[in-house]
Amino acid sequence: MQEIKTFFKKIKNFKITRKFVLQIFLALFLTILFSLTYFNQATISLFLHNFNNIYGNNLQLYSIYVGQGDSSFVILPNKTTILIDTGTEKFADKFCSELSAIMENNGVSKIDYLFLTHPHSDHIGGAIKVFKNFDVENIYRPIICSPLEENPNGYEQLDDFLYVEVLELAYEEGNVDFILPAELNFGEYTLKIWTPLSNSYTDLNDYSPVITIQNQNNSIMFAGDLTIDGEEEFLNAVNEIDTDIDVLKVAHHGSKNATSTEFLQKVKPEIAIISAGVDNIYNFPNEDLIERLKENNVQKIVSTNTSGTIGLTLDNGRVTIASGFIFQDNAFFIVIYFILLFSIFSVKKSSVINKVEKLKYQPSVYSFNS
């Protein structure tokens, strides 16, 4: 009973000090700031990499952060949109949110071309959400069939639940074609599919096509999860063809078993973009691969695991890059918030200030000798 009385006595005698008001103000400001950031990560990310106002007439490339996965979104000057892979299921909602924000701010409302490079879930995991949230007109899928569809060309089959579902939705969504060597013309730009050249591969990664998007002055290359074996097929096919490019979307998240020296010497990229997850278990991008890129005169290397979504534009061979890390781990984000909140209310006056205040109010005592 005495404890209850003491408690209410403290409440009755509680005084709001200037320090307490300041702490409340800081706590409210921190809460508002973190709330806006937490619920608008896609918008903030877009703010960091949005080129529409300045570079709207140039080719734009967004390597969107999808965890340990891969997705690239291209907007051509004539507003043709090309999406290459859709990342993981885990990041599908965030991916669609950021993709929607990018499209809205660039004045585009549909995905003209979607390429699903190969059946692995870190590349097609977000496709179901993409079909549900966006209008997709043309879809290119791997030369691998599901057991449920007709297969007159005798392609390999894959009985994978996610892949089967993605293919079913793809045929409901738009025009569907196999990924085979071809050229698509979009005004001044040409999209070229170089590989695959075989109907069957031992490694599913090697079904990934080599795709270039280029005009007379600008060029980008995408390699999916191609391995060194798949790269050899490409090198044999191009032979003496000039394939110098400005930007290479590095194969297989920066694995050491891709992007060989021979491949780099052939395509001669100036900029390398790597799509990898924060603290991924594979330690991608691999250090050997990074050294290989540097040794082959790659001028700049950027990776989503340190930069989040990466935005890039090309204009007459001049590359402009913007990137900024956005908290991708929500649990970590929330922990940081509470640590900062706790620190606001745990701050105490320094010992120096306390001593000064004691001196300030200490009665002066003088001694006189008669």
N, C-alpha and C positions, 0 to 999 in steps of 0.2 A: 504493500500500500504506500509505503514511504517513497519507494522508487517511482511510482506513478505520479505522486505529488511533485517530486523533484523534476520529473520530465516536463510536466505542465508549467512548472515555475520557470524552467529554462525557456520554454516557448513564449511565456508571458514577458520575459525579460529580453527576448531576442531583439537585436537591433540590426537593421540593414545598414551595413557599412558601405563606403565607396568601393572597397575591394570586392565585396560580395556582388554589388551591382555590375561591376566590370566583369566578374567571372560569369554571371548570368548572360551578359551581352555577348561575351566571347563564345559561350556554349551555344547560344542561339545562332550566332553567325556560323559556327562550325557545323551545326546540324543542318542549316539551310544549304550551305555550300556542298556538304557531302550528299545531301538528298538530291540536289540538282545534278550532281556528278553521277551518282549511282543510277538514277532513273533516266539519264540522258547520255549514257556513254556513247551511243551511236552518233548523236548530234555533236558531241564534243570531239569525237574522233573525226567526224566530217569537217568540223571547223578547222582542224589542224591540217587536213589534206585536201580541202575543197579548192579546185582550180578554176571553177566555172567562171567566176567574175573576171579573172585575168587571162586564163588560158583556154577559154571555152572553144576557141577555133582550132585548137591543136588536138593531136591524139592524146587521150588520157588513159592511164593504166592504174588500177587500184589492186594491190595485192592485199586482200582482206584477211585480217587475223581470224583464223578458225581453229585455234589450238594446234595440236599436232596433226595438221591436215593441209589442204591446198585449195585455194580458189583465187582466180584472177578475173577482174572485170575491166573490159575495154570499152571506151566510148570514142568512136571515130568522129572527125570534124563534121560529117554529115548526119551525126546523131545515131548511126547504127551502133547497136550494143551487142557485145559478145561476152558471154560468161563461160569461163573454162574451169570446170569442176565446182563443187559446192561445199567442200569441207566436211566436217564430222557431224553426226547427229547431235552430239552434246552441245555444239555451238550453233545449231541450226537457227534458233530463235534470234540470237544476237546477230548472226550473219545476215539474216533476212532484214532485220531492223536497220543495220548499217547500209546494206545494199539499197533498201528503199529510200533512205535518206540521201544517198549519193545520186540515185536516179531522179528523185524529186528536185534536188538542187541543180541538176543539169537539164531539167526539162524533158526527160524521157520517161515513158510510162510502161514500156515492155522490154522483154529480152528477145532480141531478134534471133540470136543464135546461141545455143547452149551445147557445149562439148563436154561429154562425160568420158574422160580419157581412158579409164580402165575400172574394173569392178570393185576395187578396194574401198572399204567404208570411209576411209579418211579423205576420199575424193568424191564420193557420191552420197555420203551420209546425209547431206542437207538437201538433196534433190527433191525429196517428198514435200518438204516445207516450201521449197521454191515453186513447185507446181501448184501448191495450194494458195500461194500468196502473189504470184506474178503470172502475167500472160507471156507464155513462151511460144514463139512461132515455129522455130526450126530446131530440131534436136539431133545431134550426132552422137551415136552410141558405139561402144566397142564391137569389134567383129567376134563377139562371144555371144552365143545364144542361150536362152533359158530353156529348160526342158518343156515349157508350156507353149513355145512358139514354133512356127514353121521354120525349117532350116534347109532350104533348097541348095544353099552353097556349101553345105557340109562343114560349117564352122564348128569350132569347139563349143561344148556346152558347159555351163556352170550352174549347179543347183544350189544357189545361195538365196536365202529368204529376202534379204534387203535388195539384192540385184534384181530378182524376179519382180518384186513390188515396184521398184523404180521403173523398170521397162514397161510394166503394165500401165502405169500412170503416164509415162512418156507418150505412148501411143494414143492415149486419151487426150493428151494436151495439145499436140501439134504434129507437124510433119517430121517424120523420123527417118534418118539415113544412117548407114554404117560409116564408120570412120575409115576412109580409104583415100589414097592419093588423089588430090583434086585442087582446083583453084576457084576461089570465090572473089568476085570483083565488087568493090564498093567505091565507085568513083576513082579518086586518085590512089586509094589503097587496095592492095591485094592480099587476101588471106590464102596461104598455101599450106596444104597438108602433104608433108614429105613421106611420112611412113605411117602405118606399118606396110611392109611389102610382102609379108608372108601371111598365111592363114592360120598358123599355129606357132605358139611359143611355149617353152617350158616354164617360164616365169611370167606370171600375169602382169607384172610391171612393164614388160616389153611390148605389151599391146598399146602402150601409151604412144600417141602420135608425136612427131616433131612438127610443130606448127609455127609458121612465121606470119607476121602482119607487117607489111612494109609498103612504102612508096619510094620515090627516087632519093629521098633524103633521110628517111627515118625507118628503123627496123627493130622489131621485137621478136624474140624466139621463146617458145614454150616447149618443155620437154617432159612434162608429166613426171612419172616415176621411172623413166627410162634407165636401164642399167648400162654398163659398158658394152655388153653384148648387143643391146639395141642400138647403141651409138655407132657401133661398127657397121650395122646395116645402113644407117643413115650416111656414114662416111663413104661407103662403097657406092651408094646411089648418087651422091652429089659429085663425086670425083673432082673434076676441075672447075665446077661451077663456083662462082664467087658468092660466098654466103656471109661475108662480113656483116655483123649486126651491132646495133648500139646497146641493146639491153637483152640480157639472157635471164629468163626465169629458170634458175638452176634446178636440175632434175633431183628427184627423190629427197627433197628437204635438206640437201647438203650432205648426203651420204658420201663416204669415201669410195663407195663402189659405183659411183656415177661421175659424170663430167670429167672424163679422162683428159690427159694432156693433149692427145691427138685431136680430140673433139674441140678443145679450146683453141688449139692452133689453127683449126679450120674455120671456126666461126668468129674468132677474135672479138669477143664482147668487151665493151668499155665499162658497162655497169652490170653487176650481178645482183639479183634479188633472190633471197632464200625464204621459203615459207616453212616455219618450224614453230613448235609450241614452247611456251615458257617452261623451263625445267623439265623438258621431255626426257623420258627414260633412255632414249637412244643417244643422248648427248649431241644431237644435231643442232647446228651444222658441225661437221667433223673438222678438227683442226688441220688434218692433212689436206682436206679439200680446200680450206681457206688459204693455206699456203700455196696450193696448186693454182688457185685463182690469181693470187698476187704474183706468182712467178711468171704467169702468162699475161701480165700487163693489164689486168682488170683494175681500172682506176678507182672504182668505188664498190664496196660490198655492203648491202643492207639486208637485214633479216627481221622477220616479223616477231621472233622470240625476244628481241630487245627493243624493237621500234613500234610494235603493234601494227595496225594497218599502215601500209606504205602507199603513198600517192606519187605519181610520176607523169610528166608530160614530155612530149618530144616536138621540137620545132626546128626543122632544117639541121638535124643532127645535134641540136643543143638540148640537153636533158635537164629538167628541173625536178628535184625530189623534195618531198615534205613527208615527215613522219613524226609521230609523237606517241609515247607509251601511254596506253589507257589501261587502267586496272582491269585485268581479265579474270583475276581470281577474286570472286566476291567475298569469300570468307576472309581472305587477307585484308580486303578493303574495309570490312566491318571491324575487324580487330584493330586496325590502325585508327579508325574513328574513336573507338572506346578508349584506346591508350591516350589519344590526344585530349579526349573529354576528361579523363581522370586527371591528367596532368594539369588541366586548367584549375581544378578545384583542390589540387594538392600543393599548389605553389604557396610557399610561405615567405614571409619577409626575411631578407638576409640577416645574418648575425650582425653585420656592420650597421644596418639600419636600426636594428633593435638596440644596439649599444648607443647609437646617436640619440634615439628617442629616450632612453633611460637617462642619458646625460642632460637632455633637454629639460626633463621634468625633475631632476635631482635638486633638492634644496641646497642652496649654497651655504657653506659653513665657514666662517672666518674666525681666526684666532688672533687675539691681540695680546701682546705682551706689554704690561705696564712698566 
